Amino acid sequence: MALTTFLFYLTAALILFCAVRVVTSQHVFRAALYLATTLSLLAVQYLLLHAEFVAVVQILVYVGAVIILIIFAVMLTAQIGDSNISQTNRLALPAALGCGALFYALHKALQATAWEKVAPAAASPALLSAKTNLQAVGFSLLGEYVYPFELIALILFTALVGAVLIARKDPE
Amino acid sequence: MIPGITIQHCLTLSTALFCIGFYGVLTRRNAVMVLMSLELMLNAVNLNLVAFNSFLHRSAFTGQMFTLFTITIAAAEATVGLALVVSIFRARRSVRVEDVDLLKG
């Protein structure tokens, strides 16, 4: 078996194990650490799929920022850490059956699809001249996708201001 | 590409991840845990988009661009969501989803 194939199966198995631990772990802090592991392993998957820039962004934004935010929220809401109260509601069994059925249906659908018949999209000339993944991403972000790129900056700024406004203490 | 791995393998992995996240959203009582499961679902979709990009459209970068935008939106969502959780905890001294029932008749 080639090394990349082995790596794919290894990371896939670890991702699924850690994801299951995220939704079943009794302790919130432990679940957050399992989530961090899952997200880091997903970055390895992106590397295997030749999306180097996305892998780096995944590590920076998710493991670097979102996980820190979650851990902050866990610490700010003290009673969360209590591990003797049940963490799942009484719908656990029906939900598990429903999600299993959903997985089965989606799996059937994607096995039945003829992926080899999908026509590849046309490449833009700027992308064909790019030597690396990073260069191609840069050309796309500031070329074809410049308006969404600017818009997302606005959304991020609005979310930041909104979060500060919502989470601050009311002035007495 | 990775020898022996087809697009079906990647899509199966992301479907499983999505279903696990969905289970978490449905069953968790803790608002922070619900948000964490939601992140799992978003990441499953990201893996889907990157797989489409790298197996079907190697020369166009649409899938990777979508993934970058989704990651940004997810970060914004996590920020606002966790701020809401902290705010609800201040007001009601609880982060359990079933305790937030002010609008219940």
Interface residues (C-beta under 8 A of the other chain):
Chain A: M1 A2 T4 T5 F8 A12 I15 L16 A19 V20 V22 V23 V28 A31 A32 L35 T38 L39 L42 Q45 Y46 L48 L49 H50 A51 F53 V54 V57 Q58 V61 Y62 A65 V66 L69 I70 F72 A73 V74 L76 T77 Q79 I80 S86 Q87 T88 N89 L91 A92 A95 A96 G98 C99 G100 L102 F103 L106 H107 L110 Q111 W115 V118 P120 A121 A122 A123 S124 L127 L128 A136 V137 S140 L141 E144 Y145 P148 I152 I155 L156 T158 A159 L160 G162 A163 V164 I166 A167 K169
Chain B: I2 P3 G4 I5 T6 I7 Q8 H9 C10 L11 T12 L13 T15 A16 L17 F18 C19 I20 G21 F22 Y23 G24 L26 T27 R28 R29 N30 V32 M33 L35 M36 S37 E39 L40 N43 N46 L47 V50 A51 N53 S54 F55 L56 H57 R58 S59 A60 F61 T62 Q64 M65 T67 L68 F69 I71 T72 I73 A74 A75 A76 E77 A78 T79 V80 L82 A83 L84 V85 V86 S87 F89 R90 R93 S94 V95 E98
